[in-house]
Amino acid sequence: MDESTNATGDVPVEQDGTTGDGAAETGAARETRPPALAPTPPMGFNNWNSTQCGPEFTDSMIRGIADLFLSLGLKDAGYEYVNIDDCWALPQRDADGDLVPDPVRFPEGMKALVDHVHSKGLKFGIYTSAGTRTCSERGFPGALGHERQDAALFASWGVDYLKYDNCHNQGIDARLRYRAMRDAIAATGRPIVLSVCEWGENRPWEWAFEVGQLWRTTPDIRDSWDSVLEIAKANMALAEHAGPNRWNDPDMLEVGNGGLTPEECRTHFSLWAMMAAPLLIGVDLRSVAPEAVEILTNREVIALDQDPLGEQARVVRSEDGLHVLVKRLQDGGRAVALFNENDVPARISTSAAEAGLPRSTGYRLRDVWARTDAHTAGDVTAWVPPHGIVVYRVTPEPAWLLLPPSVDAGVEPVLSRPGALPLVDPDAPSLVTTSLGNNGWLPVLGARVDLEVPPGWRVRPTGQRARSVLAGGDRVDTTWEVLPPAGLEPGRYRLTALFAYLYGWGRRVSADLEVVVPHRLPSGTSYLSDAPWLRASNGFGPVEVDTSNGEAEAGDGGPLTVNGRVFEKGLGVHAPSSVEYFTGGRCTSVSAFVGVDDEKPAAGSVVFQVWADDRKVADSGALTTRDDAVELVADVTGARTVRLVVTDAGNGVDSDHGDWGDLKATCE
């Protein structure tokens, strides 16, 4: 505990529940509740995801961000908080024990910056930690033991929002530390939203509503699909704990930062809105792409997040990577999200009844991304692209006859196993299926489908491809044989299904399927790290080739080293990880020396597995930093694909850096 707290008037909280002077926490303090400052999830900006502690994080940047809230239409869309994160202060408090804004970053001081933000009709947020230091490795003062002094300082500047982190917490109970800041804020008399950022470690959804208005439910988000997916699925399970002034916070948005595709950005934003999550922009708005601004300012999606009823969407169906989420709305309608986490398109269905809507002769489906309306007799169905989402606002509609019927159209591969990639091989035809369904009451006429393929490819339908009348509730499915030309370069290629039908006038829709022509491994024994993989996921940072995992940035690893043994070739990964290769039934074995890399000598425990298609054919058992490299040899005879999997050994992810040293495959 920082001894200087005795000079500030703040009283530190000890692990036994008493204050530093030996007095027990009073009943009045225990019964204090935070004010109702967030009836809907907070919306705003935070600089951390785009700048962290970089030199661009300055007073002029934040002033510019506030100005851009107006010029980009963000304020009009509902965003109001301009928040700064770690590294804003000097490493030492002043002689009075106060925090001091870095004079290089903030030459006019913090009050002047806050006043500028307020002059735009916006609110200002700041950051500190419920520990002796903040989370930056550079080391800045935390608020533990200085709660009242720091809260008073923030209030004097006009701060409206406090992100309160969890680093260097000295092992003191989280509830005591966060209550101390709650009470310190209350003592200032200023309304300050308190964001409890303890990463979900102590199940804050069960107690933090007594402390702040929102609480982090997960570790920090990263600018990758794997991270967004992991965090979303963890937060989706906590719907019962959210509501007005008490929000589950799955961390800030990565929309526009470059690690997600446009489709993944729309999915990310939609899931956060469905989960009634805070919407805190994480991209540098000074250089943001127009496409990202369009996503961030979609008012129909924002309206779902900000719906006054304040319910987080509940998962009503979840199987094989396909999810249906339903969110009750104040007007009696439902927001329904059909979410596909997989790598291939999928048809996802639910119904008005499953969504909890009353019986009606018809329902309006409002697609909040396409901004189109249709009617349905009750089915809520869509073809959803890989890593994609379709979000409908569904309401009973007496005048459903005035709306066109809801039609779903898509194309999907016929897969060898669930979760497989859509692989096409010039040696034999592959199968894909097109589907057109009518979910309305009224028929559509002249339904027809064609499948466009790249030049030189052969395509042949094996069944019906047209229907003169497609009644409500009917669909036409067509299977196609697809054969690419011999000698085609490995890569990804697009097939496009074209659907046409009549309803009032001619209508056309299309759907795409990206298929993969795989790289073939050479005959004999070769290093797998020299071959392109089909796909890869990694728990922290990218999979590294011939180096260790390192940290979050690509190329920051060192030599692959397990208990002093160095390997020149192989893969560096971090649990949970999966790397998949095409073997095409031609390979007989995969081998490697596996273990925890020496770059994290104090922690780390992992399990290495080899999967041949859907069969586990090798398992290392749990390995730790104390273990030498273990040779793993797997028989993969006949497998079309091989997956190299690393798990956390069942004890959670902590420095789980795994090496596949001397990784080889033997093929015919």
SULRATA-V816240 format. One line per field, one symbol per residue. phi: phi as a letter, one per 20 degrees, with the letter a starting at -180 (. if undefined). A space follows every 50 residues. Layout:
phi: ???
This chain:
phi: .fffffednedfeefeneffenefffffffefcffeecfcggcrcbfgfd dleffffbgffffffgffgefenfffeofceddddgnedffcfefenefc ggfffcfenffffffffffemddccccbcebfcfefffndfedfncgfff fffgffenfdbcedecelemmfgffffffffgfffgffmefcfdeeddmm fdlffebffedcebbfdbfffcebfgfgfgfffffgedgfeergmbdfde nfedgneoedfgfffffgffffffelegddfdefffcffgffffffdfff fgfffegffmeegdeebbblmdccdccfdffnfcecddddeeecfbeccb bgfffneffbfaceddffeflccbdcfqfccbedfgldbccdddbgcgef fedfffcdbacbfeefbgnfffeccgfbfddccdbccddeeefddlfbcc cecfgnedbbfdbfcbbfcdfgnebddcececcfffmffgqdcddceddc adbmbfccccbdceddeefefffndbfffedfefabcbfbmefdembffm dfefmdedgfcclnedcfcqcdcbffcbcdcedmmdddbccadcrefffc febobbcdcdddlddedbbemfccfeeffdfdccedgnffccdddcdemn dnebleeddeelfccdcf
